[in-house]
């Protein structure tokens, strides 16, 4: 495994194939953990390759089962949820202004910084001017 880490990309391909072959011959109890370790190493070693390219190069098809993949997937979900939550808050600002709330009240209600609310109002005002 250490040879795989320090090898050039060209040599790493063959070393990874050999390592995967060795791992697949180990007992079932260790195989999945070792295979997951090798897959994670390949992800970091070949950062410029897509999942499909790595699958084709090494014959590995169960990336979605690795802990690494599951963690990245969960982090991505959380980031997307947070972005949507933030966008929803910012989209709500004009409506709250129409109801007569102050910038400070809006910031408090949406749990945003006052400056963030001001910038959003300014940005939306500029967009409104440009679209007329």
MODELLER restraints for C-alpha pairs under 7 A, 6 or more apart:
rsr = mdl.restraints
at = mdl.atoms
rsr.add(forms.Gaussian(group=physical.xy_distance, feature=features.Distance(at['CA:4:A'], at['CA:12:A']), mean=5.35, stdev=0.5))
rsr.add(forms.Gaussian(group=physical.xy_distance, feature=features.Distance(at['CA:4:A'], at['CA:15:A']), mean=5.99, stdev=0.5))
rsr.add(forms.Gaussian(group=physical.xy_distance, feature=features.Distance(at['CA:4:A'], at['CA:16:A']), mean=6.41, stdev=0.5))
rsr.add(forms.Gaussian(group=physical.xy_distance, feature=features.Distance(at['CA:5:A'], at['CA:45:A']), mean=6.99, stdev=0.5))
rsr.add(forms.Gaussian(group=physical.xy_distance, feature=features.Distance(at['CA:17:A'], at['CA:58:A']), mean=6.05, stdev=0.5))
rsr.add(forms.Gaussian(group=physical.xy_distance, feature=features.Distance(at['CA:20:A'], at['CA:35:A']), mean=6.94, stdev=0.5))
rsr.add(forms.Gaussian(group=physical.xy_distance, feature=features.Distance(at['CA:23:A'], at['CA:31:A']), mean=5.89, stdev=0.5))
rsr.add(forms.Gaussian(group=physical.xy_distance, feature=features.Distance(at['CA:23:A'], at['CA:34:A']), mean=6.43, stdev=0.5))
rsr.add(forms.Gaussian(group=physical.xy_distance, feature=features.Distance(at['CA:23:A'], at['CA:35:A']), mean=6.39, stdev=0.5))
rsr.add(forms.Gaussian(group=physical.xy_distance, feature=features.Distance(at['CA:24:A'], at['CA:31:A']), mean=6.24, stdev=0.5))
rsr.add(forms.Gaussian(group=physical.xy_distance, feature=features.Distance(at['CA:36:A'], at['CA:66:A']), mean=5.80, stdev=0.5))
rsr.add(forms.Gaussian(group=physical.xy_distance, feature=features.Distance(at['CA:40:A'], at['CA:68:A']), mean=6.73, stdev=0.5))
rsr.add(forms.Gaussian(group=physical.xy_distance, feature=features.Distance(at['CA:55:A'], at['CA:61:A']), mean=5.71, stdev=0.5))
rsr.add(forms.Gaussian(group=physical.xy_distance, feature=features.Distance(at['CA:63:A'], at['CA:69:A']), mean=6.57, stdev=0.5))
rsr.add(forms.Gaussian(group=physical.xy_distance, feature=features.Distance(at['CA:64:A'], at['CA:70:A']), mean=6.74, stdev=0.5))
rsr.add(forms.Gaussian(group=physical.xy_distance, feature=features.Distance(at['CA:89:A'], at['CA:110:A']), mean=6.24, stdev=0.5))
rsr.add(forms.Gaussian(group=physical.xy_distance, feature=features.Distance(at['CA:90:A'], at['CA:120:A']), mean=6.79, stdev=0.5))
rsr.add(forms.Gaussian(group=physical.xy_distance, feature=features.Distance(at['CA:93:A'], at['CA:106:A']), mean=6.89, stdev=0.5))
rsr.add(forms.Gaussian(group=physical.xy_distance, feature=features.Distance(at['CA:96:A'], at['CA:106:A']), mean=6.75, stdev=0.5))
rsr.add(forms.Gaussian(group=physical.xy_distance, feature=features.Distance(at['CA:103:A'], at['CA:114:A']), mean=6.50, stdev=0.5))
rsr.add(forms.Gaussian(group=physical.xy_distance, feature=features.Distance(at['CA:103:A'], at['CA:117:A']), mean=6.55, stdev=0.5))
rsr.add(forms.Gaussian(group=physical.xy_distance, feature=features.Distance(at['CA:103:A'], at['CA:118:A']), mean=6.97, stdev=0.5))
rsr.add(forms.Gaussian(group=physical.xy_distance, feature=features.Distance(at['CA:104:A'], at['CA:114:A']), mean=5.90, stdev=0.5))
rsr.add(forms.Gaussian(group=physical.xy_distance, feature=features.Distance(at['CA:107:A'], at['CA:113:A']), mean=5.72, stdev=0.5))
rsr.add(forms.Gaussian(group=physical.xy_distance, feature=features.Distance(at['CA:107:A'], at['CA:114:A']), mean=5.29, stdev=0.5))
rsr.add(forms.Gaussian(group=physical.xy_distance, feature=features.Distance(at['CA:107:A'], at['CA:117:A']), mean=6.22, stdev=0.5))
